[in-house]
Amino acid sequence: MENIDHTRTKAKSPQTNGICERFHKTGLDEFYRVAFRKRLYHTIDALQADLDAWIREYNEVRTHQGRWCFGKTPMQTFVDTLPIAREKLLPAA
C-alpha cells in the first residue's frame, strides 16, 4: 500500500479547487460558447476534434499568466521543470 488517502473537494468551490474551476471557466468561455455559435456539430467526433485542437493551442501556443507559467506556455513550463522533477523522483519500490 502507498498510504494515500482519497479526499474529495466540494463541487464548484474555487477556494479548494481553484485551478480546475478556472480551467473549466476558460474552456467554457473560450471554446464551447464560441464553437457552438460558429458551427453545428453533427457528431461527437467533430466536436472532439475541435476541442483537441483548442487544447493543443491552450497548452502549446498560448502563453499563460498562471501561478507557475510566468508568461510561458504550460508545455514550456513542463519542459523547463523536467530536470527539477527528475532530481526529486523517488526510486521505485
C-alpha positions as CSV (number, residue, x, y, z in Angstrom):
1,M,0.0,0.0,0.0
2,E,1.1,3.6,-0.7
3,N,-0.7,5.0,2.4
4,I,-2.6,7.5,0.2
5,D,-5.9,8.9,1.5
6,H,-8.5,9.8,-1.1
7,T,-10.4,13.0,-0.5
8,R,-12.9,15.0,-2.4
9,T,-13.3,18.7,-2.8
10,K,-16.6,20.5,-2.6
11,A,-18.2,20.9,-6.1
12,K,-17.9,24.3,-7.7
13,S,-15.6,25.5,-4.9
14,P,-12.9,27.8,-6.2
15,Q,-11.4,28.1,-2.7
16,T,-10.5,24.4,-2.6
17,N,-10.3,23.5,-6.3
18,G,-9.4,26.8,-8.0
19,I,-7.1,25.5,-10.8
20,C,-9.7,23.1,-12.1
21,E,-12.6,25.6,-11.7
22,R,-10.6,28.2,-13.6
23,F,-9.8,25.8,-16.4
24,H,-13.5,24.9,-16.7
25,K,-14.4,28.6,-16.9
26,T,-11.8,29.2,-19.6
27,G,-12.9,26.2,-21.6
28,L,-16.5,27.3,-21.4
29,D,-15.8,30.9,-22.3
30,E,-13.1,30.4,-25.0
31,F,-14.1,27.1,-26.6
32,Y,-17.6,25.9,-26.0
33,R,-19.5,29.2,-26.2
34,V,-17.5,30.2,-29.3
35,A,-17.6,26.8,-31.0
36,F,-21.4,26.3,-30.7
37,R,-22.0,29.8,-32.2
38,K,-19.8,29.1,-35.2
39,R,-20.7,25.5,-36.1
40,L,-23.5,23.0,-35.8
41,Y,-21.9,19.7,-34.8
42,H,-23.4,16.5,-36.2
43,T,-21.1,14.1,-34.4
44,I,-19.3,13.9,-31.1
45,D,-16.1,13.1,-33.1
46,A,-16.3,16.5,-34.9
47,L,-16.7,18.3,-31.6
48,Q,-13.8,16.3,-30.1
49,A,-11.5,17.2,-33.0
50,D,-12.2,20.9,-32.5
51,L,-11.7,20.5,-28.7
52,D,-8.4,18.7,-29.2
53,A,-7.2,21.5,-31.5
54,W,-8.2,24.1,-28.8
55,I,-6.4,22.1,-26.1
56,R,-3.2,22.0,-28.2
57,E,-3.4,25.7,-28.7
58,Y,-4.1,26.3,-25.0
59,N,-1.2,24.1,-23.9
60,E,1.4,24.7,-26.6
61,V,0.9,28.1,-28.2
62,R,-1.0,30.5,-25.9
63,T,1.1,31.9,-23.1
64,H,-0.3,31.9,-19.5
65,Q,0.0,34.2,-16.6
66,G,-0.8,31.5,-14.1
67,R,1.0,30.8,-10.8
68,W,3.8,28.8,-12.3
69,C,3.9,29.7,-16.0
70,F,5.1,33.3,-15.7
71,G,4.2,34.2,-19.3
72,K,5.2,30.8,-20.9
73,T,3.0,28.1,-22.3
74,P,2.2,25.2,-20.0
75,M,4.2,22.9,-22.2
76,Q,7.3,25.2,-21.9
77,T,6.8,25.3,-18.2
78,F,6.6,21.5,-18.1
79,V,9.7,21.0,-20.2
80,D,11.6,23.6,-18.2
81,T,10.9,21.9,-14.9
82,L,11.7,18.3,-16.0
83,P,15.2,18.4,-14.7
84,I,14.0,19.5,-11.2
85,A,11.3,16.8,-11.2
86,R,13.8,14.2,-12.2
87,E,16.1,15.2,-9.3
88,K,13.2,14.8,-6.9
89,L,12.0,11.5,-8.4
90,L,11.8,8.7,-5.8
91,P,13.2,5.3,-6.7
92,A,10.7,2.7,-7.5
93,A,9.8,0.4,-4.5
